[in-house]
Amino acid sequence: MPQPLSPTLCATELQARLRVHLLPDIGPRHYLRLLQSFGSASQACRASSSAWHALGLSAASEVARRCPLIEAEVKATMAWLERSEQHLLMSDQPDYPALLAETEGAPPLLFVAGNPSILERPQLAIIGSRRASRPGMDTAAAFARSLAAAGFVITSGLALGIDSAAHHAALAVGGQTVGVLGTGLKNFYPQRNKRLAQDMVKAGSAVVSEFPLSTAPHPSNFPRRNRIISGLSLGVLVVEAGLASGSLITARLAAEQGREVYAIPGSIHHPGAKGCHQLIRDGAALVETVEHIMTALQGWQTVPAAMAEVPASRHPLLVLLLAAPQTSEALAQAIGWELPRVLGALTELELQSQVVNEAGRWFARPASVHCALP
């Protein structure tokens, strides 16, 4: 294993690790091989060309050790790390997320904007299509609100669609959420979610990436990003995804990492449900309500103290709405009540600010989510 950082050499070794991380053709496997072979990144950067080539590393990576552009990027990263809310976690250091460290090919360096301590808390990934339907977005938000209110950190990829809905919903109930990028933290993508990422950092959540800070978006980056989403999480919930969706890659990685995989079924006529149906055929747990996940992860649930103080409400309509927004008619059918009784109960809940009606469908209000879990 690489040697722990010495207090007297910390800055020198940190800069050397950043330099090695920036070299071309140096992925997680080669990075760790270098540190293990030479004992430290500092020694690796000073090693002879012959010693470098003896490890089977490319000539391009060896020559780049002395590249002025890489040195400038190292200095820019050191300046970035001077801000209190910006951090670097290393896989051989005690503050690195333990669950992620167990996975094969764990990123040796992890850049974090926000609160790095939440990466050690129980996390549940919620992922799905970037072009999600409105019902799919609503379902993702409902699950995220409930799970965040129960104490789980909601982890996703900060993409448009399902990811965004999950992040927003977790923040709405005062929960915490982690966004994993497929770019560097200084080259945010997609730009439409940059404000969301900033809000997450301000709220004590976190945005993370294994890529150097200025890394631009590239298709190959996102499958690598997906292994971090699943690796940080106890389980992965796929809300809506087509057969070609990257969410299926994340689900496969989760299964390989020994994580739980959940999928929400949909209409056989909806293309966005086909990926979820395929996952269920492959062994993913079929999920219809948040209680299915709560039961599977029982023992990890840690309701925050501020939320635990609120008296529990077991109103059956509210429990149904926590799983997904529904029409009055659908609620009546699901609960087996006459429609007038359902409408009366919904009116009472609305007066108590526990539900809201939008465009003909009923939603559990964020403020009521934490008091409705059974």
C-alpha positions as CSV (number, residue, x, y, z in Angstrom):
1,M,0.0,0.0,0.0
2,P,1.1,3.6,-0.5
3,Q,2.8,5.2,2.5
4,P,0.6,7.4,4.7
5,L,1.3,11.1,4.2
6,S,4.1,12.4,6.5
7,P,3.2,15.7,8.2
8,T,6.5,17.2,7.0
9,L,6.0,16.1,3.4
10,C,2.3,16.5,3.1
11,A,2.3,19.4,0.7
12,T,5.0,17.9,-1.5
13,E,3.4,14.5,-1.6
14,L,-0.1,16.0,-2.3
15,Q,1.3,18.0,-5.2
16,A,3.0,14.9,-6.5
17,R,-0.2,12.9,-6.3
18,L,-2.1,15.5,-8.2
19,R,0.6,15.5,-10.8
20,V,0.4,11.7,-11.3
21,H,-3.4,11.9,-11.4
22,L,-3.2,14.4,-14.3
23,L,-0.9,12.3,-16.4
24,P,-2.2,10.7,-19.6
25,D,-2.9,7.0,-19.6
26,I,-2.9,6.9,-15.7
27,G,-6.2,5.4,-14.5
28,P,-6.9,4.1,-11.0
29,R,-5.1,0.8,-11.6
30,H,-1.9,2.4,-12.9
31,Y,-2.1,5.2,-10.2
32,L,-2.1,2.7,-7.4
33,R,0.6,0.5,-9.1
34,L,2.9,3.6,-9.2
35,L,2.4,4.4,-5.6
36,Q,2.9,0.8,-4.5
37,S,6.0,0.3,-6.6
38,F,7.8,3.5,-5.7
39,G,6.4,4.0,-2.2
40,S,5.0,7.5,-2.8
41,A,4.0,9.7,-5.7
42,S,7.0,12.0,-4.9
43,Q,9.3,9.0,-5.6
44,A,7.4,8.1,-8.7
45,C,7.8,11.6,-10.1
46,R,11.5,11.5,-9.5
47,A,12.0,7.9,-10.8
48,S,14.1,7.2,-13.9
49,S,12.6,6.7,-17.3
50,S,13.7,3.1,-17.3
51,A,12.1,2.4,-13.9
52,W,8.9,4.0,-15.2
53,H,8.9,2.0,-18.4
54,A,9.6,-1.2,-16.5
55,L,6.1,-0.9,-15.0
56,G,4.6,-1.0,-18.5
57,L,3.5,2.6,-18.4
58,S,3.3,4.7,-21.6
59,A,6.0,7.0,-22.8
60,A,3.5,9.8,-23.0
61,S,2.8,9.5,-19.3
62,E,6.5,9.4,-18.4
63,V,7.3,12.5,-20.5
64,A,4.3,14.4,-19.2
65,R,5.7,14.4,-15.7
66,R,7.7,17.5,-16.7
67,C,4.9,19.2,-18.7
68,P,4.4,22.9,-17.7
69,L,0.7,22.6,-18.4
70,I,0.3,19.8,-15.8
71,E,2.4,21.8,-13.3
72,A,0.1,24.8,-13.8
73,E,-3.0,22.6,-13.3
74,V,-1.4,21.2,-10.0
75,K,-1.0,24.8,-8.8
76,A,-4.5,25.7,-9.7
77,T,-5.8,22.6,-7.8
78,M,-3.8,23.5,-4.7
79,A,-5.4,27.0,-4.9
80,W,-8.8,25.5,-5.2
81,L,-8.2,23.3,-2.1
82,E,-7.5,26.4,0.0
83,R,-11.3,27.2,0.2
84,S,-12.9,25.7,3.3
85,E,-15.8,24.0,1.4
86,Q,-13.5,22.3,-1.2
87,H,-11.7,19.0,-0.3
88,L,-9.7,16.1,-1.7
89,L,-10.2,12.6,-0.4
90,M,-7.5,9.9,-1.1
91,S,-8.2,6.2,-1.0
92,D,-5.4,5.5,1.4
93,Q,-6.5,8.1,3.9
94,P,-9.0,7.6,6.8
95,D,-11.5,10.2,5.6
96,Y,-12.2,8.3,2.3
97,P,-15.7,6.8,2.1
98,A,-15.4,3.3,3.5
99,L,-18.1,1.8,1.3
100,L,-16.6,3.2,-1.9
101,A,-13.1,2.0,-0.8
102,E,-14.4,-1.6,-0.9
103,T,-15.2,-1.5,-4.6
104,E,-12.9,-2.7,-7.3
105,G,-11.4,0.2,-9.2
106,A,-12.3,2.8,-6.6
107,P,-11.1,6.3,-7.6
108,P,-7.8,7.0,-5.8
109,L,-8.6,10.7,-5.6
110,L,-12.1,12.2,-5.0
111,F,-12.7,15.9,-5.3
112,V,-15.5,17.2,-3.1
113,A,-17.3,20.5,-3.0
114,G,-19.5,20.8,0.1
115,N,-19.6,18.5,3.1
116,P,-17.4,15.4,2.7
117,S,-18.6,13.8,6.0
118,I,-22.0,12.9,4.5
119,L,-20.3,10.4,2.2
120,E,-20.0,8.1,5.2
121,R,-23.7,8.3,5.9
122,P,-26.1,5.6,4.5
123,Q,-26.9,6.6,0.9
124,L,-29.5,5.4,-1.6
125,A,-29.0,6.2,-5.2
126,I,-32.0,7.3,-7.3
127,I,-31.4,7.4,-11.0
128,G,-33.2,7.3,-14.4
129,S,-33.8,8.9,-17.7
130,R,-32.7,12.4,-18.6
131,R,-35.8,12.7,-20.7
132,A,-38.2,11.4,-18.0
133,S,-41.9,11.8,-18.2
134,R,-43.7,14.0,-15.7
135,P,-45.1,11.1,-13.8
136,G,-41.6,9.6,-13.6
137,M,-40.2,12.8,-12.2
138,D,-43.0,13.0,-9.7
139,T,-42.3,9.4,-8.6
140,A,-38.6,10.1,-8.2
141,A,-39.3,13.2,-6.1
142,A,-41.8,11.3,-3.9
143,F,-39.3,8.5,-3.2
144,A,-36.5,10.9,-2.6
145,R,-38.5,13.0,-0.1
146,S,-39.5,10.0,1.9
147,L,-36.0,8.4,1.9
148,A,-34.3,11.7,2.7
149,A,-36.8,12.3,5.5
150,A,-35.9,8.8,6.9
151,G,-32.3,9.8,7.1
152,F,-30.9,8.4,3.9
153,V,-28.6,10.6,1.8
154,I,-29.9,10.7,-1.8
155,T,-27.2,10.1,-4.3
156,S,-27.5,10.7,-8.1
157,G,-25.6,12.0,-11.1
158,L,-26.8,15.6,-11.3
159,A,-28.2,15.0,-14.8
160,L,-31.4,16.4,-16.1
161,G,-34.6,14.4,-15.5
162,I,-34.8,11.8,-12.8
163,D,-31.5,12.8,-11.2
164,S,-32.5,16.5,-10.8
165,A,-35.9,15.6,-9.4
166,A,-34.3,13.4,-6.7
167,H,-31.7,16.0,-5.7
168,H,-34.3,18.8,-5.5
169,A,-36.7,16.7,-3.5
170,A,-34.1,15.7,-0.9
171,L,-33.2,19.4,-0.4
172,A,-36.9,20.3,-0.1
173,V,-37.3,18.3,3.0
174,G,-34.1,19.5,4.6
175,G,-32.3,16.2,3.7
176,Q,-28.9,15.7,2.2
177,T,-27.9,14.7,-1.3
178,V,-24.7,13.8,-3.2
179,G,-24.2,14.6,-6.9
180,V,-21.5,12.7,-8.8
181,L,-20.2,14.4,-11.9
182,G,-18.7,13.0,-15.1
183,T,-16.6,16.1,-15.5
184,G,-14.3,18.1,-13.3
185,L,-15.8,20.3,-10.6
186,K,-14.6,23.5,-12.4
187,N,-16.1,22.4,-15.7
188,F,-19.6,21.6,-14.7
189,Y,-22.0,19.7,-16.9
190,P,-24.9,20.1,-17.6
191,Q,-24.8,23.9,-17.1
192,R,-28.5,23.9,-16.5
193,N,-27.9,22.2,-13.2
194,K,-25.1,24.4,-12.0
195,R,-27.4,26.4,-9.7
196,L,-28.7,23.1,-8.2
197,A,-25.2,22.0,-7.5
198,Q,-24.5,25.4,-5.8
199,D,-27.6,25.0,-3.7
200,M,-26.5,21.5,-2.7
201,V,-23.2,22.8,-1.4
202,K,-24.8,25.7,0.4
203,A,-27.2,23.3,2.1
204,G,-24.5,21.1,3.5
205,S,-24.7,18.4,0.8
206,A,-21.9,17.6,-1.6
207,V,-20.9,17.4,-5.2
208,V,-18.0,15.0,-6.1
209,S,-15.9,13.9,-9.0
210,E,-12.9,11.7,-9.5
211,F,-11.8,13.8,-12.5
212,P,-9.2,16.6,-12.5
213,L,-11.0,19.9,-11.9
214,S,-10.9,21.1,-15.5
215,T,-12.0,17.9,-17.1
216,A,-14.5,18.5,-19.9
217,P,-17.5,16.2,-20.6
218,H,-16.7,13.1,-22.6
219,P,-18.9,10.0,-23.2
220,S,-16.4,7.7,-21.6
221,N,-16.5,9.6,-18.4
222,F,-20.0,8.8,-17.5
223,P,-19.8,5.1,-17.1
224,R,-16.8,5.7,-14.8
225,R,-19.0,8.2,-12.9
226,N,-21.7,5.6,-12.5
227,R,-19.5,3.2,-10.6
228,I,-19.1,5.9,-8.0
229,I,-22.8,6.5,-7.7
230,S,-23.4,2.8,-7.0
231,G,-20.2,2.4,-4.9
232,L,-21.2,5.1,-2.5
233,S,-24.7,3.7,-2.0
234,L,-26.3,0.8,-0.2
235,G,-28.7,0.4,-3.1
236,V,-29.8,1.8,-6.4
237,L,-33.4,2.7,-7.4
238,V,-34.1,3.0,-11.1
239,V,-37.3,5.0,-11.5
240,E,-37.6,5.3,-15.3
241,A,-35.2,4.1,-18.0
242,G,-35.1,2.9,-21.6
243,L,-33.2,-0.1,-22.7
244,A,-30.3,2.0,-23.8
245,S,-30.2,4.1,-20.7
246,G,-26.9,4.6,-18.8
247,S,-29.0,3.9,-15.7
248,L,-28.9,0.2,-16.6
249,I,-25.1,0.4,-16.5
250,T,-25.2,1.8,-13.0
251,A,-27.6,-0.9,-12.0
252,R,-25.3,-3.6,-13.4
253,L,-22.3,-2.1,-11.6
254,A,-24.4,-2.0,-8.4
255,A,-25.2,-5.7,-8.7
256,E,-21.5,-6.4,-9.3
257,Q,-20.6,-4.4,-6.2
258,G,-23.0,-6.4,-4.1
259,R,-25.5,-3.5,-3.7
260,E,-29.3,-3.8,-3.7
261,V,-31.0,-3.0,-7.1
262,Y,-34.6,-1.7,-7.1
263,A,-36.8,-0.9,-10.2
264,I,-40.2,0.7,-10.5
265,P,-42.4,-0.9,-13.1
266,G,-44.5,1.0,-15.6
267,S,-46.8,0.6,-18.5
268,I,-45.8,-2.0,-21.1
269,H,-46.5,0.7,-23.7
270,H,-44.1,3.3,-22.2
271,P,-40.5,3.1,-23.6
272,G,-39.2,4.6,-20.4
273,A,-40.4,1.5,-18.5
274,K,-38.7,-1.1,-20.6
275,G,-35.3,-0.7,-18.9
276,C,-36.9,-1.1,-15.5
277,H,-38.8,-4.2,-16.7
278,Q,-35.5,-5.7,-18.0
279,L,-33.9,-5.1,-14.6
280,I,-36.8,-6.8,-12.8
281,R,-36.4,-9.8,-15.2
282,D,-32.7,-9.8,-14.3
283,G,-33.4,-10.0,-10.6
284,A,-33.9,-6.4,-9.4
285,A,-36.5,-6.0,-6.7
286,L,-39.8,-4.7,-8.0
287,V,-40.7,-1.6,-6.0
288,E,-44.2,0.0,-5.7
289,T,-43.9,1.9,-2.5
290,V,-41.1,3.4,-0.4
291,E,-41.9,0.8,2.3
292,H,-40.4,-1.9,0.0
293,I,-37.0,-0.1,0.2
294,M,-37.3,0.7,3.9
295,T,-38.0,-2.9,4.7
296,A,-35.0,-4.1,2.7
297,L,-32.7,-1.5,4.3
298,Q,-34.0,-1.9,7.8
299,G,-31.2,-1.3,10.2
300,W,-29.6,1.4,8.1
301,Q,-32.5,3.9,8.6
302,T,-31.4,6.8,10.8
303,V,-34.1,9.4,11.1
304,P,-32.5,12.8,11.9
305,A,-33.3,14.1,15.4
306,A,-35.1,17.2,14.1
307,M,-37.4,15.0,12.1
308,A,-37.9,12.4,14.8
309,E,-39.4,14.9,17.1
310,V,-42.5,15.3,14.8
311,P,-45.4,13.1,15.8
312,A,-45.9,10.2,13.4
313,S,-49.0,10.3,11.2
314,R,-50.3,7.1,9.7
315,H,-53.0,8.6,7.5
316,P,-53.3,6.0,4.7
317,L,-53.8,8.5,1.9
318,L,-50.7,10.3,2.9
319,V,-48.7,7.1,2.9
320,L,-49.9,6.4,-0.7
321,L,-49.0,9.9,-1.8
322,L,-45.5,9.5,-0.4
323,A,-44.9,6.7,-2.9
324,A,-46.2,8.7,-5.9
325,P,-48.6,11.6,-6.7
326,Q,-52.1,10.3,-7.6
327,T,-55.5,11.4,-8.7
328,S,-58.5,11.3,-6.4
329,E,-59.9,8.4,-8.3
330,A,-56.7,6.4,-8.2
331,L,-56.5,6.9,-4.5
332,A,-60.1,5.7,-4.0
333,Q,-59.3,2.6,-6.0
334,A,-56.1,1.9,-4.2
335,I,-57.5,2.3,-0.7
336,G,-60.9,0.9,-1.4
337,W,-62.9,4.0,-0.2
338,E,-65.8,5.7,-1.8
339,L,-64.7,8.8,-3.8
340,P,-66.6,11.3,-1.5
341,R,-64.8,9.9,1.5
342,V,-61.5,10.2,-0.2
343,L,-62.2,13.8,-1.3
344,G,-63.3,14.7,2.2
345,A,-60.1,13.3,3.7
346,L,-58.0,15.0,1.1
347,T,-59.6,18.3,1.9
348,E,-58.8,17.9,5.6
349,L,-55.2,17.0,4.8
350,E,-55.0,20.0,2.5
351,L,-56.2,22.3,5.2
352,Q,-53.4,20.9,7.4
353,S,-50.9,21.7,4.7
354,Q,-50.0,18.0,4.3
355,V,-51.1,17.6,0.7
356,V,-51.5,19.9,-2.3
357,N,-53.4,19.4,-5.6
358,E,-51.7,20.4,-8.8
359,A,-53.2,19.8,-12.3
360,G,-55.6,17.2,-11.0
361,R,-53.2,15.2,-9.0
362,W,-52.5,15.1,-5.3
363,F,-48.9,15.5,-3.9
364,A,-47.6,15.0,-0.3
365,R,-46.2,18.4,0.7
366,P,-42.5,18.3,1.6
367,A,-43.2,19.6,5.2
368,S,-45.4,16.6,5.8
369,V,-43.2,13.9,4.5
370,H,-41.1,13.4,7.6
371,C,-44.1,12.8,9.8
372,A,-45.9,10.2,7.6
373,L,-43.5,7.3,7.6
374,P,-44.9,4.2,9.1
